Amino acid sequence: MGPRPALAVVLPFRDAARWLPDTLASLLHQRNLDGSVLNAELVAVDDGSTDGSAALVQELWRAHPWPLRLLRLPGAGVASARNWGWRNTAAPLVAFLDADDLCLPGRLAQQAQFLQRRPELAHCLCGWQLLTPEGVAFHEVQPWLEGAAFDLRQALRHKAVLPSAWMLRRQTLEAVGGFDPALSQAEDVDLLLRLAQAGHRGAWVEEIGCGYRVHSGGASRRTREQIRSLLWVTQRHLHRHSPLPEIPDLRREVAYTTRVWAGWHAWVGGEPDLALELWRTSMGLTPLPPALSWVHLAESAVLSSARAGHPLAGGELLRQPIWSQLEQEMADRLQQRPRAAVMRSLRAQLLAELGPEPATSPWWPERLRGQLVADDPLRLLRDRVLGWCLRLLEEPAQAPDTDAREEVLATQLADLLLAWARLTWPEDPRPTARRLEQSLTLAPGRLALEALARLHRRPYPVGAAALDRLSLALPAGSHGQEEPVPPLAPAFWERTDGPPDRCQGPACGPCGQRLLAEWRRETVVEGCVRWHPPGAPVPAPPFQLHRLPGGRCWIRSPANPWGVTHGLGVATAAGVSLGHLCRRYPQPWPGCPLPPTGPEPPFCGEPLAVAGPVLAVADLSAEIHYHALLEALPRLGMALEQLRRQGSLGSLRVWHNGGGRLLEQGLWERLGLAPEQWIDAHRHPYIQAEELLVPDFSGPFGWPSGRALGWLRGFLGATAAPGGGRRLWLQRRSTWRRPVWNERATLEALAPLGVEVVDPAALPWTQQAALVAEASLLVVPHGAALANLAFAPPGARVLELHSRRYAPPYSHGLAWELGLELYRCEQPEAPPRLLQELLYEGPIFEPIVLDPEPIAAAVAAVVAADRRRTHP
């Protein structure tokens, strides 16, 4: 008896004489990677053939160096045949190959070596090519490119497996029992899911290793049986005990996507009635909002056809009778939503979040109405929202027309959501899409669907076309009326290249945590954390001034309700964008894994031609105090210093977009600039200069460099005063953007601790800098006052107060660069969910509701630590 084979190839067959010569010939080409003969055996399992297949195997294999085991079963099914095969070999590795498929050169050696190098893996799969019945390859399948993986979550989502591409350890098959012999279809998916459920790890060998023959006799062509088995297997695994905490949501997602794929499979398999039923019922399972579900349905049909090697034009799908029938049913479904029930649910949810005595809650709509400020650009819309909330909270009368009242409320809510969508449309498609979808579920109309089609056109062209068609089946108005609606202007994101943005910008919690991963956290008192930086800050790279003859620069016009610049572009005279000098929202934190995919798109229209040199210092959000003081001003100042060393500034013009208070208090004049040298980017958002000068940014957005902060401190004379040690509360004036509530009660609680109240906005810049330079403790609600930390002396303690839903790490960069001790105290109070969605643009605008007692405890702890340091 020879040595035990290291690998067994299990080949089940029944009446496969037509295919076996090519299949066995493909095994003749299998060698080790060095060209030597594989230490393998062939385990062929005849599962009740009547066409002489077994004799053909013996004949064709006669001269092959591998040993052959020929086993016989009386027609038990392919799952039993595969199990009988691997159980009758002692080889530690088992590869499967169906009798009509091909094993491409190198497959077995690559997979075996892969598992030998990765002992933690239980199995692996390679990619495959689709073959015609004649064996001609017409498409390659590489599931790893679509995110398919072998953990339970991804195995349930993708179910990407092919027996002829699979190699497993024999001990793994023993551990899970192999294929389920009760299944005649989807037995491979079932085994894949059981492996994932049991924690057996797998991986892709990212090569095309086998050929899968597509022919009328293949198992996958038995459409109804395959669909029934796949749905049954999927449901069985979804309802088994699972270690995944999100399994309830995953159940719905997987049940939906499996049924969508099954509908496509029935359609291409010539079962239109079954396809219609599967697609129709999938809409009742979808975890997606209505329009996105419709997009997904269309896109998945096209994608599934492409995966099968038969590309399908989107127009071809949408012209099918089955699609027209689905389309009408979808339009009817949209118009028959249970709106009254939705309103009752919203009322109950809002009342629960307002507490047992809703009228005493800080979030009671009438109270919020009284706190709206006159300069809020969205005051009228917020007032409409609060009025609607009050109507929602009215106790519904027990009358026959109660449902009619709820329908009116639903229509009004749909209009409010459309108003919000119009505001966010030019800037960010993600909140726009969410609000359009919400409006659509309440009062479907063409405006929302046509807008959603535009939102999805770039990433999902077929789905967008499906939405356009669906919109024609709905009323033109937003709620069933045929009133004309003004069109939505082109948005910047409709002109960007590449995939849609996935970055969440400065408010991204995961990126903030990643940025601070090396900081050490120390709990001082409950709710108050001290942040210890990871050593010394990294020095900034050399500051450069870029000269662009004939260069162009532009901002996205800040003609938005907030008056803030959301995009900046710089290009050469030839129009080539310079990405390192461009910025746009969403602006990522350093290390973001999903940064924006491209620079600010080119400006539409002709630029203002400017003779002579122009220094371009416009930047994102430079209209906001924090960014104007800490980023725009140092960038300008350092550039001017460099230019002064090179000659006169008399002919220089400066293109800027912000710093209202900086201009009012003459800081730019202190830099040696006369008013006639300024070019206001708000008035001239696109210029082309004879010589464009563009300085480097002062640091990553929201994280100015130590060099920039040092320049600012020197410019304003912020030097630590002898005999300092003042404890300052830096007050924020009443504002519509992230107001501070409960300040008076908090200051009363802090009075015994010697905390002085300072209103920085009431002081000239030099006085602000001098005052903060005397502080040993600064208590600062998150906001513009954080900019004053730039003037604090090294070693000063900073206690930042921030809300639970918005805590970007702006203060960390300042503390690290300036040698400050940073403490943060989270204020847990947050608006009810309905108000989060309807009243505020996002967490960045929500109030900070101060909790006096925990804040006083935090300040007392920080003061005590300061006393221990100064008086050991």
SETORNU-192276 format. One line per 2 residues: number of its first residue (from 1); their letters; for each residue x negated, y, z of C-alpha. Coordinates in pm, whole numbers, plus 50000, padded with zeros to 5 digits. Layout:
BEGIN
NUM) A) X:Y:Z | ...
This chain:
BEGIN
1) MG) 50000:50000:50000 | 49865:50338:49898
3) PR) 49849:50653:50107 | 50172:50819:50211
5) PA) 50278:51080:49953 | 50265:51439:50076
7) LA) 50564:51537:49863 | 50878:51369:49738
9) VV) 51090:51494:49450 | 51450:51382:49499
11) LP) 51636:51348:49167 | 52008:51257:49195
13) FR) 52184:51166:48870 | 52501:51019:48725
15) DA) 52541:50959:48352 | 52259:51202:48274
17) AR) 52093:51019:47983 | 52129:51333:47768
19) WL) 51921:51544:48005 | 51679:51304:48174
21) PD) 51407:51299:47904 | 51350:51675:47933
23) TL) 51386:51675:48310 | 51136:51393:48364
25) AS) 50900:51543:48108 | 50898:51866:48309
27) LL) 50764:51667:48605 | 50477:51533:48391
29) HQ) 50333:51885:48386 | 50324:51921:48764
31) RN) 49968:51935:48897 | 49782:52069:49195
33) LD) 49657:52425:49150 | 49307:52287:49075
35) GS) 49449:52064:48802 | 49429:51736:48994
37) VL) 49719:51492:49028 | 49974:51573:49296
39) NA) 50005:51330:49584 | 50377:51292:49523
41) EL) 50649:51042:49451 | 50976:51053:49260
43) VA) 51286:50936:49447 | 51554:50891:49181
45) VD) 51906:50820:49306 | 52152:50670:49056
47) DG) 52495:50768:49185 | 52711:50528:48984
49) ST) 52587:50584:48626 | 52745:50387:48340
51) DG) 52533:50519:48051 | 52205:50342:48125
53) SA) 52049:50639:48301 | 51871:50421:48558
55) AL) 51700:50209:48293 | 51603:50527:48109
57) VQ) 51435:50662:48421 | 51237:50341:48463
59) EL) 51130:50345:48100 | 51031:50712:48087
61) WR) 50845:50695:48418 | 50649:50382:48338
63) AH) 50323:50563:48257 | 50349:50838:48520
65) PW) 50088:50825:48800 | 50342:50902:49072
67) PL) 50519:50609:49232 | 50892:50579:49162
69) RL) 51164:50480:49408 | 51486:50405:49224
71) LR) 51786:50393:49459 | 52147:50315:49375
73) LP) 52480:50439:49515 | 52831:50356:49395
75) GA) 52935:50718:49317 | 52921:50878:49661
77) GV) 52869:51235:49537 | 52566:51456:49488
79) AS) 52535:51551:49858 | 52517:51184:49963
81) AR) 52278:51108:49677 | 52037:51380:49785
83) NW) 52059:51265:50148 | 51996:50902:50048
85) GW) 51692:51021:49857 | 51515:51218:50130
87) RN) 51598:50958:50395 | 51419:50695:50188
89) TA) 51087:50877:50175 | 50823:50934:50440
91) AP) 50682:51240:50263 | 50671:51546:50492
93) LV) 50781:51778:50210 | 51094:51726:50000
95) AF) 51173:51908:49676 | 51503:51870:49494
97) LD) 51564:51865:49119 | 51898:51805:48953
99) AD) 51901:51579:48650 | 51991:51853:48400
101) DL) 51739:52110:48527 | 51367:52161:48460
103) CL) 51069:52192:48692 | 50846:52461:48544
105) PG) 50466:52421:48556 | 50312:52498:48894
107) RL) 50638:52504:49089 | 50572:52207:49320
109) AQ) 50208:52294:49395 | 50290:52660:49463
111) QA) 50575:52576:49699 | 50377:52305:49881
113) QF) 50077:52533:49928 | 50311:52815:50041
115) LQ) 50457:52595:50318 | 50112:52472:50417
117) RR) 49993:52832:50459 | 50309:52926:50651
119) PE) 50363:52658:50917 | 50635:52870:51080
121) LA) 50856:52822:50773 | 51101:52534:50741
123) HC) 51181:52577:50372 | 51127:52795:50066
125) LC) 51290:52870:49733 | 51151:53001:49406
127) GW) 51328:53199:49137 | 51485:53033:48836
129) QL) 51559:53095:48472 | 51892:53021:48308
131) LT) 51879:52784:48012 | 52117:52715:47727
133) PE) 52225:52349:47681 | 51939:52326:47430
135) GV) 51689:52436:47695 | 51630:52792:47570
137) AF) 51571:53042:47852 | 51795:53351:47837
139) HE) 51778:53513:48183 | 51565:53516:48499
141) VQ) 51715:53514:48848 | 51502:53674:49122
143) PW) 51730:53703:49429 | 51462:53864:49646
145) LE) 51490:54177:49433 | 51846:54222:49560
147) GA) 51755:54173:49926 | 51850:53806:49956
149) AF) 51685:53649:50260 | 51719:53352:50493
151) DL) 51831:53492:50827 | 52198:53428:50902
153) RQ) 52309:53780:50820 | 52154:53786:50472
155) AL) 52228:53423:50401 | 52597:53493:50460
157) RH) 52585:53804:50244 | 52392:53669:49947
159) KA) 52427:53288:49966 | 52134:53274:49721
161) VL) 52032:52910:49680 | 51974:52655:49403
163) PS) 51883:52295:49489 | 51644:52266:49194
165) AW) 51445:52561:49333 | 51430:52431:49691
167) ML) 51155:52265:49896 | 51208:52175:50262
169) RR) 51020:52000:50537 | 51160:51651:50594
171) QT) 51174:51712:50968 | 51398:52012:50902
173) LE) 51639:51800:50700 | 51642:51549:50985
175) AV) 51713:51824:51237 | 52023:51953:51057
177) GG) 52137:51628:50896 | 52084:51726:50534
179) FD) 52374:51804:50300 | 52732:51762:50413
181) PA) 52858:51453:50223 | 53218:51571:50260
183) LS) 53150:51856:50019 | 53147:51806:49642
185) QA) 53078:52175:49578 | 52893:52451:49771
187) ED) 52704:52185:49966 | 52384:52379:49903
189) VD) 52533:52702:50044 | 52654:52507:50346
191) LL) 52306:52369:50415 | 52148:52712:50370
193) LR) 52387:52859:50627 | 52333:52574:50873
195) LA) 51957:52624:50849 | 52001:52994:50920
197) QA) 52244:52923:51204 | 51992:52689:51368
199) GH) 51709:52941:51331 | 51504:52750:51070
201) RG) 51307:53015:50884 | 51279:53031:50507
203) AW) 51112:53253:50250 | 51091:53320:49878
205) VE) 50802:53210:49659 | 50840:53509:49431
207) EI) 50780:53322:49106 | 51011:53164:48848
209) GC) 50969:52793:48922 | 51258:52607:48765
211) GY) 51507:52614:48483 | 51880:52590:48553
213) RV) 52076:52457:48258 | 52416:52622:48202
215) HS) 52650:52386:48019 | 53013:52281:48020
217) GG) 52947:51969:48224 | 52762:52148:48504
219) AS) 52902:52148:48856 | 52934:52525:48853
221) RR) 53176:52498:48562 | 53436:52321:48774
223) TR) 53573:52662:48860 | 53867:52602:49090
225) EQ) 53693:52332:49290 | 53380:52540:49332
227) IR) 53573:52848:49442 | 53780:52650:49689
229) SL) 53469:52490:49838 | 53276:52817:49856
231) LW) 53560:52998:50032 | 53604:52709:50275
233) VT) 53231:52684:50354 | 53202:53059:50403
235) QR) 53501:53072:50636 | 53371:52777:50835
237) HL) 53041:52950:50904 | 53196:53289:50969
239) HR) 53409:53144:51245 | 53140:52932:51409
241) HS) 52970:53063:51720 | 52710:53314:51601
243) PL) 52418:53488:51776 | 52484:53803:51572
245) PE) 52640:54079:51784 | 52801:54238:51477
247) IP) 52965:53913:51359 | 53325:54053:51368
249) DL) 53232:54325:51117 | 53017:54082:50922
251) RR) 53307:53836:50896 | 53519:54092:50718
253) EV) 53240:54205:50488 | 53139:53853:50386
255) AY) 53498:53732:50344 | 53561:54029:50116
257) TT) 53244:54003:49903 | 53281:53625:49868
259) RV) 53635:53663:49741 | 53527:53940:49501
261) WA) 53258:53713:49354 | 53501:53424:49338
263) GW) 53744:53642:49142 | 53472:53720:48888
265) HA) 53378:53351:48866 | 53742:53259:48801
267) WV) 53771:53531:48537 | 53464:53422:48339
269) GG) 53563:53060:48395 | 53887:53110:48205
271) EP) 54118:53124:48509 | 54270:53474:48484
273) DL) 54563:53401:48716 | 54329:53276:48988
275) AL) 54098:53573:48930 | 54386:53817:48968
277) EL) 54496:53655:49292 | 54143:53655:49436
279) WR) 54073:54016:49340 | 54413:54129:49465
281) TS) 54370:53961:49804 | 54013:54088:49835
283) MG) 54153:54441:49855 | 54333:54343:50174
285) LT) 54008:54221:50330 | 53776:54503:50229
287) PL) 53582:54683:50504 | 53524:54970:50260
289) PP) 53745:55274:50210 | 53984:55252:49911
291) AL) 53790:55435:49639 | 53458:55274:49731
293) SW) 53630:54934:49729 | 53749:55003:49375
295) VH) 53398:55110:49273 | 53252:54797:49431
297) LA) 53502:54570:49255 | 53413:54707:48912
299) ES) 53039:54720:48976 | 53027:54369:49122
301) AV) 53193:54224:48810 | 52933:54388:48587
303) LS) 52645:54294:48821 | 52760:53932:48849
305) SA) 52777:53906:48471 | 52427:54046:48443
307) RA) 52302:53795:48703 | 52450:53517:48492
309) GH) 52259:53642:48190 | 52562:53774:48003
311) PL) 52559:54155:48039 | 52905:54305:48036
313) AG) 52971:54660:47927 | 53176:54853:48177
315) GE) 53422:54965:47912 | 53480:54604:47818
317) LL) 53583:54519:48174 | 53813:54821:48211
319) RQ) 53995:54736:47888 | 54089:54389:48008
321) PI) 54462:54326:48078 | 54372:54186:48421
323) WS) 54206:54516:48511 | 54506:54721:48399
325) QL) 54729:54510:48620 | 54494:54549:48917
327) EQ) 54475:54923:48851 | 54849:54971:48879
329) EM) 54860:54763:49195 | 54580:54972:49344
331) AD) 54763:55296:49261 | 55077:55158:49426
333) RL) 54878:55044:49728 | 54728:55390:49774
335) QQ) 55069:55555:49771 | 55221:55309:50018
337) RP) 54977:55355:50305 | 55138:55351:50655
339) RA) 55073:55720:50723 | 55312:55751:51015
341) AV) 55134:55469:51196 | 54799:55638:51130
343) MR) 54924:55962:51289 | 55052:55779:51595
345) SL) 54717:55605:51631 | 54527:55936:51601
347) RA) 54752:56095:51864 | 54698:55810:52109
349) QL) 54322:55815:52053 | 54293:56191:52100
351) LA) 54505:56188:52416 | 54295:55907:52561
353) EL) 53972:56100:52499 | 54116:56421:52644
355) GP) 54171:56238:52973 | 54462:56195:53216
357) EP) 54536:56570:53218 | 54469:56669:52855
359) AT) 54547:57040:52898 | 54261:57072:53151
361) SP) 54002:56917:52917 | 53735:57151:52773
363) WW) 53838:57007:52436 | 54207:57103:52462
365) PE) 54281:57263:52119 | 54439:57581:52259
367) RL) 54133:57640:52477 | 53901:57583:52182
369) RG) 54105:57829:51979 | 54031:58099:52233
371) QL) 53659:58033:52205 | 53632:58088:51830
373) VA) 53395:58376:51760 | 53454:58653:51510
375) DD) 53136:58600:51307 | 53199:58228:51252
377) PL) 53214:58190:50872 | 53453:57895:50909
379) RL) 53673:58049:51177 | 53989:58032:50966
381) LR) 53939:57666:50882 | 53863:57577:51243
383) DR) 54174:57765:51351 | 54380:57562:51102
385) VL) 54229:57242:51243 | 54314:57334:51602
387) GW) 54667:57436:51506 | 54714:57099:51339
389) CL) 54576:56921:51647 | 54831:57100:51866
391) RL) 55111:56988:51635 | 54975:56635:51645
393) LE) 54977:56638:52024 | 55337:56752:52053
395) EP) 55550:56478:52201 | 55735:56327:51902
397) AQ) 56112:56342:51930 | 56306:56021:51937
399) AP) 56497:56097:51619 | 56553:55938:51279
401) DT) 56324:56192:51111 | 56021:56112:51332
403) DA) 55846:55932:51050 | 55910:56227:50820
405) RE) 55737:56454:51071 | 55440:56219:51081
407) EV) 55428:56218:50701 | 55404:56598:50704
409) LA) 55120:56580:50956 | 54940:56326:50736
411) TQ) 54973:56554:50433 | 54840:56851:50630
413) LA) 54548:56644:50753 | 54470:56537:50397
415) DL) 54457:56903:50294 | 54224:56987:50585
417) LL) 53992:56705:50481 | 53993:56831:50123
419) AW) 53904:57179:50249 | 53605:57036:50435
421) AR) 53504:56832:50130 | 53502:57149:49918
423) LT) 53265:57313:50166 | 53017:57026:50180
425) WP) 53045:56937:49809 | 52760:57162:49684
427) ED) 52517:57049:49957 | 52549:56684:50058
429) PR) 52754:56411:49887 | 52769:56183:50192
431) PT) 52999:56379:50426 | 53186:56491:50116
433) AR) 53253:56131:50011 | 53364:56037:50363
435) RL) 53617:56320:50382 | 53745:56265:50029
437) EQ) 53803:55899:50113 | 53984:55992:50433
439) SL) 54203:56239:50243 | 54275:55978:49978
441) TL) 54407:55730:50234 | 54654:55989:50365
443) AP) 54778:56163:50051 | 54633:56019:49731
445) GR) 54592:56247:49433 | 54375:56308:49132
447) LA) 54153:56573:49289 | 54003:56334:49544
449) LE) 53962:56049:49296 | 53806:56266:49026
451) AL) 53566:56416:49280 | 53474:56070:49409
453) AR) 53414:55958:49051 | 53164:56242:49012
455) LH) 53000:56147:49340 | 52949:55787:49227
457) RR) 52870:55849:48859 | 52492:55843:48888
459) PY) 52447:55532:49107 | 52762:55347:48996
461) PV) 52862:55447:48641 | 53109:55163:48586
463) GA) 53274:55219:48923 | 53299:55591:48851
465) AA) 53467:55520:48517 | 53710:55291:48701
467) LD) 53794:55575:48942 | 53852:55813:48651
469) RL) 54100:55568:48500 | 54268:55509:48836
471) SL) 54314:55883:48886 | 54537:55894:48577
473) AL) 54782:55663:48754 | 54819:55905:49049
475) PA) 54987:56245:49086 | 54774:56541:48985
477) GS) 54812:56725:49318 | 54652:56642:49647
479) HG) 54977:56514:49796 | 55211:56418:49522
481) QE) 55273:56764:49380 | 55179:56866:49029
483) EP) 55017:57193:49134 | 54693:57296:48957
485) VP) 54379:57266:49164 | 54058:57461:49103
487) PL) 53775:57240:48974 | 53472:57168:49188
489) AP) 53161:57349:49066 | 52857:57140:48965
491) AF) 52657:57035:49271 | 52278:57019:49291
493) WE) 52283:56643:49353 | 52456:56588:49018
495) RT) 52132:56707:48854 | 51877:56511:49060
497) DG) 51693:56209:48928 | 51652:55875:49099
499) PP) 51877:55698:49348 | 52094:55893:49595
501) DR) 51934:56018:49916 | 51937:55781:50210
503) CQ) 51736:56003:50445 | 51946:56146:50729
505) GP) 51733:56459:50773 | 51627:56624:51102
507) AC) 51921:56473:51292 | 51815:56116:51211
509) GP) 51794:55929:51542 | 51584:55632:51420
511) CG) 51325:55860:51257 | 51305:56074:51570
513) QR) 51247:55761:51778 | 50986:55637:51532
515) LL) 50807:55971:51545 | 50796:55950:51925
517) AE) 50718:55578:51948 | 50374:55642:52100
519) WR) 50496:55894:52357 | 50538:55759:52709
521) RE) 50866:55831:52889 | 50890:55881:53263
523) TV) 51225:55915:53440 | 51201:56200:53689
525) VE) 51558:56191:53820 | 51864:56033:53667
527) GC) 51924:56189:53327 | 51589:56373:53316
529) VR) 51289:56230:53133 | 50934:56356:53110
531) WH) 50761:56295:52777 | 50386:56223:52780
533) PP) 50215:56275:52443 | 49977:56015:52296
535) GA) 49646:56198:52343 | 49537:56509:52155
537) PV) 49733:56639:51856 | 49598:56572:51508
539) PA) 49425:56876:51355 | 49603:57030:51059
541) PP) 49442:56997:50714 | 49276:57309:50567
543) FQ) 49523:57582:50478 | 49534:57644:50102
545) LH) 49676:57913:49879 | 49777:57777:49539
547) RL) 49749:58005:49234 | 49990:57932:48949
549) PG) 49959:58159:48643 | 50311:58208:48513
551) GR) 50444:57992:48796 | 50811:57968:48880
553) CW) 50991:57941:49213 | 51354:57921:49310
555) IR) 51586:57852:49598 | 51925:57687:49592
557) SP) 52147:57989:49633 | 52244:58028:50000
559) AN) 52589:58144:49894 | 52732:57878:50126
561) PW) 52940:57945:50436 | 52634:57921:50657
563) GV) 52414:58159:50456 | 52119:57919:50481
565) TH) 51880:57804:50210 | 51903:57428:50156
567) GL) 51654:57381:49872 | 51327:57532:49746
569) GV) 51149:57458:49419 | 50807:57552:49280
571) AT) 50690:57469:48928 | 50412:57551:48686
573) AA) 50462:57780:48387 | 50548:57465:48188
575) GV) 50825:57379:48433 | 50650:57086:48606
577) SL) 50772:57068:48967 | 50503:57058:49235
579) GH) 50647:56823:49494 | 50406:56917:49776
581) LC) 50527:57279:49755 | 50899:57195:49722
583) RR) 51148:57123:49995 | 51513:57039:50016
585) YP) 51757:56890:50258 | 51770:56621:50381
587) QP) 51424:56710:50510 | 51259:56399:50658
589) WP) 51050:56368:50969 | 50692:56246:50915
591) GC) 50692:55871:50852 | 51051:55855:50724
593) PL) 51088:55521:50539 | 51356:55663:50307
595) PP) 51248:56016:50213 | 51442:56212:49950
597) TG) 51378:56072:49606 | 51287:56391:49422
599) PE) 51225:56765:49456 | 51486:57038:49433
601) PP) 51625:57025:49077 | 51538:57312:48841
603) FC) 51741:57630:48863 | 52001:57688:48593
605) GE) 51956:58014:48407 | 51672:58252:48326
607) PL) 51418:58367:48588 | 51346:58725:48686
609) AV) 51007:58806:48533 | 50774:58980:48779
611) AG) 50449:59145:48674 | 50137:59104:48885
613) PV) 50081:58871:49179 | 50374:58740:49387
615) LA) 50332:58559:49718 | 50618:58308:49749
617) VA) 50700:58225:50111 | 51070:58137:50089
619) DL) 51145:57818:50281 | 51427:57599:50406
621) SA) 51649:57758:50670 | 51423:58064:50693
623) EI) 51739:58261:50771 | 51749:58083:51111
625) HY) 51546:58235:51395 | 51349:57921:51488
627) HA) 51227:57851:51135 | 51171:58218:51054
629) LL) 50949:58281:51357 | 50759:57954:51382
631) EA) 50725:57857:51017 | 50791:58144:50773
633) LP) 50607:58420:50961 | 50282:58224:51030
635) RL) 50280:58095:50674 | 50306:58452:50545
637) GM) 50052:58588:50791 | 49787:58324:50725
639) AL) 49828:58371:50350 | 49791:58749:50381
641) EQ) 49476:58711:50589 | 49325:58495:50318
643) LR) 49425:58743:50046 | 49286:59040:50242
645) RQ) 48948:58873:50257 | 48963:58852:49879
647) GS) 49068:59214:49810 | 49351:59470:49836
649) LG) 49719:59384:49881 | 49843:59699:49713
651) SL) 49986:59531:49402 | 50115:59224:49584
653) RV) 50487:59142:49599 | 50633:58897:49853
655) WH) 50927:58672:49764 | 51108:58573:50083
657) NG) 51448:58450:50196 | 51494:58527:50562
659) GG) 51382:58663:50891 | 51653:58927:50944
661) RL) 51537:59012:51298 | 51176:58992:51187
663) LE) 51247:59265:50935 | 51461:59469:51175
665) QG) 51187:59478:51437 | 50916:59560:51187
667) LW) 50704:59248:51219 | 50643:59225:50848
669) ER) 50538:59590:50841 | 50286:59503:51111
671) LG) 50138:59266:50857 | 50068:59564:50631
673) LA) 50360:59521:50392 | 50578:59807:50273
675) PE) 50951:59750:50208 | 50905:59804:49834
677) QW) 50677:59497:49825 | 50954:59260:49928
679) ID) 51161:59060:49680 | 51473:58925:49844
681) AH) 51526:58569:49723 | 51897:58595:49810
683) RH) 51929:58860:49539 | 51674:58704:49304
685) PY) 51685:58327:49366 | 51478:58240:49057
687) IQ) 51161:58425:48955 | 50863:58372:48729
689) AE) 50550:58564:48824 | 50256:58669:48618
691) EL) 50052:58513:48898 | 50241:58307:49154
693) LV) 50070:58250:49490 | 50218:57972:49702
695) PD) 50068:57892:50045 | 50083:57552:50209
697) FS) 50365:57503:50456 | 50273:57574:50817
699) GP) 50324:57206:50903 | 50587:56937:50863
701) FG) 50937:57084:50869 | 51034:57154:51231
703) WP) 50685:57068:51355 | 50454:57371:51303
705) SG) 50082:57311:51325 | 49865:57423:51615
707) RA) 49687:57656:51374 | 50016:57828:51281
709) LG) 50117:57859:51647 | 49774:57997:51735
711) WL) 49806:58261:51465 | 50152:58360:51595
713) RG) 50033:58390:51957 | 49744:58606:51850
715) FL) 49963:58820:51628 | 50207:58897:51914
717) GA) 49946:58910:52189 | 50083:58616:52388
719) TA) 49814:58559:52650 | 49874:58407:52990
721) AP) 49921:58682:53250 | 49726:58662:53580
723) GG) 49949:58574:53871 | 50218:58422:53649
725) GR) 50441:58143:53766 | 50786:58276:53680
727) RL) 51075:58037:53636 | 51283:58148:53339
729) WL) 51617:58047:53195 | 51612:58144:52826
731) QR) 51971:58240:52755 | 52153:58183:52428
733) RS) 52404:58445:52327 | 52757:58347:52228
735) TW) 52738:58184:51887 | 52945:57967:51660
737) RR) 52651:57735:51597 | 52603:57496:51892
739) PV) 52737:57723:52170 | 52639:57660:52532
741) WN) 52926:57600:52775 | 52929:57607:53157
743) ER) 52627:57838:53163 | 52759:58057:53446
745) AT) 52822:57762:53679 | 52483:57616:53593
747) LE) 52302:57942:53668 | 52479:57964:54004
749) AL) 52349:57617:54086 | 51996:57719:53985
751) AP) 51987:58052:54172 | 51846:57901:54496
753) LG) 51558:57759:54295 | 51436:58105:54189
755) VE) 51526:58073:53821 | 51550:58411:53643
757) VV) 51786:58464:53352 | 51631:58618:53041
759) DP) 51806:58714:52718 | 51520:58700:52464
761) AA) 51735:58852:52189 | 51759:59175:52390
763) LP) 51380:59225:52393 | 51129:59326:52125
765) WT) 50907:59044:52008 | 50598:59158:52192
767) QQ) 50792:59179:52522 | 50939:58834:52466
769) AA) 50591:58693:52408 | 50446:58867:52716
771) LV) 50734:58755:52939 | 50719:58390:52836
773) AE) 50339:58394:52873 | 50395:58454:53249
775) AS) 50618:58148:53295 | 50534:57828:53478
777) LL) 50881:57684:53411 | 51113:57740:53115
779) VV) 51466:57600:53115 | 51598:57610:52759
781) PH) 51926:57486:52607 | 51840:57340:52268
783) GA) 51856:57611:52003 | 51684:57922:51877
785) AL) 51535:58005:52219 | 51306:57705:52178
787) AN) 51101:57922:51943 | 50981:58118:52248
789) LA) 50792:57812:52368 | 50526:57925:52121
791) FA) 50422:58190:52377 | 50417:57970:52690
793) PP) 50082:57924:52865 | 49916:57581:52858
795) GA) 50044:57359:53137 | 50380:57535:53163
797) RV) 50674:57305:53226 | 50963:57301:52981
799) LE) 51303:57156:53064 | 51509:57123:52746
801) LH) 51886:57069:52775 | 52039:56890:52478
803) SR) 52362:56717:52387 | 52397:56342:52359
805) RY) 52465:56352:51984 | 52197:56599:51874
807) AP) 51845:56579:52012 | 51587:56627:51732
809) PY) 51225:56633:51852 | 51145:56997:51768
811) SH) 51026:57068:52122 | 50788:56772:52122
813) GL) 50573:56921:51849 | 50553:57255:52029
815) AW) 50471:57093:52363 | 50204:56869:52213
817) EL) 50033:57142:52013 | 50041:57394:52302
819) GL) 49963:57164:52595 | 50302:57204:52766
821) EL) 50472:56953:52997 | 50801:56853:52833
823) YR) 51108:56737:53024 | 51443:56670:52861
825) CE) 51784:56646:53024 | 52067:56499:52820
827) QP) 52415:56647:52860 | 52652:56355:52799
829) EA) 52979:56540:52726 | 53077:56502:52357
831) PP) 53385:56610:52160 | 53663:56361:52094
833) RL) 53603:56171:51773 | 53881:56346:51586
835) LQ) 53728:56687:51664 | 53382:56562:51570
837) EL) 53523:56491:51225 | 53754:56786:51176
839) LY) 53621:57079:51379 | 53244:57062:51336
841) EG) 53018:57017:51037 | 52812:56767:51234
843) PI) 52644:56713:51574 | 52412:57009:51505
845) FE) 52713:57245:51542 | 52879:57082:51845
847) PI) 52871:57266:52181 | 52622:57176:52451
849) VL) 52839:57124:52758 | 52616:57179:53062
851) DP) 52658:56966:53375 | 52535:57190:53662
853) EP) 52456:56933:53931 | 52228:56701:53725
855) IA) 52056:57007:53577 | 51993:57152:53924
857) AA) 51854:56816:54036 | 51625:56804:53734
859) VA) 51499:57159:53791 | 51440:57085:54161
861) AV) 51237:56776:54069 | 51026:56970:53819
863) VA) 50970:57253:54071 | 50867:57001:54336
865) AD) 50619:56845:54094 | 50479:57192:54022
867) RR) 50435:57261:54395 | 50254:56930:54444
869) RT) 50020:57020:54160 | 49941:57373:54280
871) HP) 49938:57290:54654 | 49811:56933:54689
